[in-house]
Amino acid sequence: MSQTAKDIRETLGLRPVINVSGTMTFLGASIIVPEAIEAMSRLMPQFVEMPALHELASHTIARLTGAEAGFVTASCAAGLTLTVAAAMCGFDLAAIERLPDTTGLKNEVVMQMGHMVNYGAPVEQGVRLSGAKVVPVGQATSAHAYQLEGAITDRTAAALYVVSHHAVAYGQIPLETFCGVAHARGVPVIVDAASEYDLRDFLRAGADIVIYSAHKFLGGPTGGIVAGLKPLVRATYLQNRGIGRGMKVGKESIIGTIAALEAWEKRDHAAVRAREQKALDCWLAALEGRPGIHAFVEPDPTHNPLDRLRVQVNPAEARITAWDLADQLATGHQPVIVRDHEAEHGYFYLDPCNLHPGQEEIVAVRLGEELEKARASNSPLVTPFAERFKRKEAGALGWLA
Ligand SMILES: *Cc1c(COP(=O)(O)O)cnc(C)c1O
């Protein structure tokens, strides 16, 4: 899409962001694919029998994931809360209405400490919202099967496994082992695979339920996809009569998710990768030979078929830190938002998965501009990293203030 006068952001006075940070809720998640937009537009003015629409979604999810059944929720976070609730309540309609009071129910959820990440909100809060209690397994950087075994009691309702670049990347229990231990005690395994491209492997590895975001790699509307065993999926659906109401998903998100899944099936993934590679090459060329900059391609940490450019900044030579460069790029008429969650280590990433055609060149130009400005400046731009945290916190608290 070109940045013409037709861009609604210009009309509304919103800055036209270029997203090289990945699929981020705070930027509007992803580019919704045309197939989903069309399906949503066609259904939005109509009435529909929602159970039948949900059933249609279940068939599509089952076909694409290999699961017995599927369900569309408001988000992956909602899916987390509702599948835990389903594991506690089953088909007990009275228990569903009593939540988050879990009196008389199995109400413990075991999960590895190294999986207790924050994706914008704490993953374990998503569990607790249902009324369940989180039982941590192991320590931050190490967990063992015996610790999982020891944490499971007759009060355990589910075991949760998180797949994320935020999760600790070593010393954790492999999914197959995790499922083996849980299943030996009759405990269902829920996998949070919000950002993972693979729709089948986690179920194959033994998961009973896998949850994805519809609005991440799939390019769907805001939604969550729950895939897995039919009884658990049916029990998740029933949560709409209880705590699920506050997380309700509309007809547009359900139809949009179905369309996005079908588009994913037909997508020319090789062509997408080639386009992403072209962006990486463009940025590598733009950064080549720049003092204090070391850029190289890095594969995705959770093995999604997606490469990013790591831009390492040596402030002594570049005369700017990685985080200050990220902040500078985010200023101006057309902010370029980079992937900077590890900026204190002196690098950020450029993620090519959410670009419109031609935007990679704007990013290259902006990188050059900011690096040249820093080199030309009399005083290096080196702000204390700790202040950046405070600034971000103040930014959140300052909204509308
Ligand atoms: C993004 C993410 C979520 C939240 O997904 P939403 O669909 O935006 O609620 C949950 N878990 C992980 C690991 C994520 O990356």
The ligand as a Tripos MOL2 file, in Angstrom:
@<TRIPOS>MOLECULE
LIG
   15    15     1     0     0
SMALL
NO_CHARGES

@<TRIPOS>ATOM
      1 C1          1.2060  -12.9010   21.6850 C.3       1 LIG1
      2 C2          1.2230  -13.9720   22.6840 C.ar      1 LIG1
      3 C3          0.1210  -14.2150   23.4880 C.ar      1 LIG1
      4 C4         -1.0870  -13.3430   23.4450 C.3       1 LIG1
      5 O1         -1.7510  -13.5140   22.2480 O.3       1 LIG1
      6 P1         -3.0560  -12.6480   21.9470 P.3       1 LIG1
      7 O2         -3.7300  -13.4360   20.8740 O.co2     1 LIG1
      8 O3         -2.5980  -11.3190   21.4950 O.co2     1 LIG1
      9 O4         -3.8430  -12.6180   23.1950 O.co2     1 LIG1
     10 C5          0.1580  -15.2620   24.3720 C.ar      1 LIG1
     11 N1          1.2420  -16.0350   24.4840 N.ar      1 LIG1
     12 C6          2.3380  -15.8370   23.7400 C.ar      1 LIG1
     13 C7          3.5120  -16.7440   23.9000 C.3       1 LIG1
     14 C8          2.3700  -14.7910   22.8090 C.ar      1 LIG1
     15 O5          3.4480  -14.5870   22.0600 O.3       1 LIG1
@<TRIPOS>BOND
     1     1     2 1
     2     2     3 ar
     3     2    14 ar
     4     3     4 1
     5     3    10 ar
     6     4     5 1
     7     5     6 1
     8     6     7 2
     9     6     8 1
    10     6     9 1
    11    10    11 ar
    12    11    12 ar
    13    12    13 1
    14    12    14 ar
    15    14    15 1
@<TRIPOS>SUBSTRUCTURE
     1 LIG1         1 GROUP 0 **** ****
